[in-house]
Amino acid sequence: MLKGLGDLGNLMKMQKEMKNMQRKLKKTSLEGESKDSTVKAVVNGEYHLVDIRIEPQLIRDGDLKKVEKNVLTAVNDAVEKIKDFSASEMAKLTGGMDLSGFLK
């Protein structure tokens, strides 16, 4: 008669763990950089850019296109790192099940 209650308890536990994971991811920040390391960008778990650093020499060189390219590369690198980290952390919790639709 009460067989399903164990499953309900497991679902509630998993929901709590998911919320804890989401809080952890929100607090996480990772750094990406341009190929030549002249630009570094930090993105948090909510995919917001929280910091960017540009080597002064890159600005002094006056190559605007290079600055723009390096900024894009660094930001994209940081975004990819945080995406990979988030996916890895979620996989630990879900045992590899894709629950991305539930996290929006």
Secondary structure as UniProt FT lines:
FT   TURN            3..4
FT   HELIX           5..27
FT   STRAND          29..33
FT   TURN            35..36
FT   STRAND          39..44
FT   TURN            45..46
FT   STRAND          49..54
FT   HELIX           56..61
FT   HELIX           64..94
FT   TURN            95..96
FT   HELIX           100..103
//
